[in-house]
Amino acid sequence: MDKTTASRHKWTIEDDKAALNAYFAGIPKSEADKIALSRGIKPASFWCRVCNYQYLATEGRKGFANYAKQSEAVYRQSST
């Protein structure tokens, strides 16, 4: 196993829900960093996931487009 694989976080649905909730709550990055660290996630990775939710919520007008299929599924479930 190389260093990249060993250090990657396996996102759970609960992790995704935490990022989605952070997006909906409009929390600042400093608070998102604390959530990330409490979940064992790199803060930059967590913030990217929050920005993925922004992309989904704004239909691509803002945020980061490279969202995971799991994130899209969590977002769609929250929107129903």
C-alpha positions as CSV (number, residue, x, y, z in Angstrom):
1,M,0.0,0.0,0.0
2,D,1.5,3.4,-0.9
3,K,1.4,6.5,1.2
4,T,-1.5,8.0,-0.8
5,T,-3.7,5.0,-0.2
6,A,-2.8,4.6,3.4
7,S,-3.7,8.2,4.3
8,R,-7.0,8.4,2.4
9,H,-10.1,8.6,4.5
10,K,-13.0,6.3,3.6
11,W,-16.0,8.5,3.7
12,T,-19.0,7.1,5.5
13,I,-22.6,8.2,4.9
14,E,-22.4,9.8,8.4
15,D,-19.4,11.8,7.3
16,D,-21.2,13.0,4.3
17,K,-24.2,13.9,6.4
18,A,-21.9,15.9,8.7
19,A,-20.6,17.8,5.7
20,L,-24.1,18.4,4.3
21,N,-25.3,19.7,7.7
22,A,-22.2,22.0,7.9
23,Y,-23.2,23.4,4.4
24,F,-26.8,23.9,5.3
25,A,-25.9,25.5,8.7
26,G,-23.5,27.9,6.9
27,I,-20.8,27.3,9.4
28,P,-17.4,29.0,8.9
29,K,-14.4,27.0,7.8
30,S,-12.8,27.2,11.3
31,E,-15.8,25.3,12.7
32,A,-15.8,22.9,9.8
33,D,-12.2,22.2,10.6
34,K,-13.1,21.2,14.1
35,I,-15.8,18.8,12.8
36,A,-13.4,17.3,10.4
37,L,-10.7,16.7,13.0
38,S,-13.3,15.1,15.4
39,R,-14.2,12.6,12.6
40,G,-10.6,11.8,11.7
41,I,-10.9,13.7,8.3
42,K,-8.3,16.2,7.0
43,P,-9.9,19.6,7.3
44,A,-9.2,20.5,3.6
45,S,-10.9,17.3,2.5
46,F,-14.0,18.0,4.7
47,W,-14.2,21.6,3.4
48,C,-14.1,20.3,-0.2
49,R,-17.0,18.1,0.6
50,V,-18.9,21.0,2.0
51,C,-18.2,22.9,-1.3
52,N,-19.4,19.9,-3.2
53,Y,-22.7,20.3,-1.5
54,Q,-22.8,23.9,-2.3
55,Y,-22.4,22.9,-6.0
56,L,-25.3,20.5,-5.8
57,A,-27.5,22.9,-3.9
58,T,-26.8,25.8,-6.3
59,E,-27.1,23.6,-9.4
60,G,-23.5,24.3,-10.4
61,R,-23.5,28.0,-9.9
62,K,-21.1,27.8,-6.9
63,G,-18.9,25.2,-5.2
64,F,-16.8,22.3,-6.4
65,A,-18.1,20.1,-9.2
66,N,-16.1,16.9,-8.4
67,Y,-18.6,15.4,-6.0
68,A,-18.7,11.7,-5.1
69,K,-21.7,9.5,-6.0
70,Q,-22.3,8.9,-2.3
71,S,-22.5,12.7,-1.7
72,E,-25.0,13.1,-4.5
73,A,-27.1,10.3,-3.0
74,V,-27.0,11.8,0.5
75,Y,-27.9,15.2,-1.0
76,R,-30.8,13.8,-3.0
77,Q,-32.1,11.9,0.1
78,S,-32.0,15.1,2.1
79,S,-33.9,17.0,-0.5
80,T,-36.9,14.6,-0.6
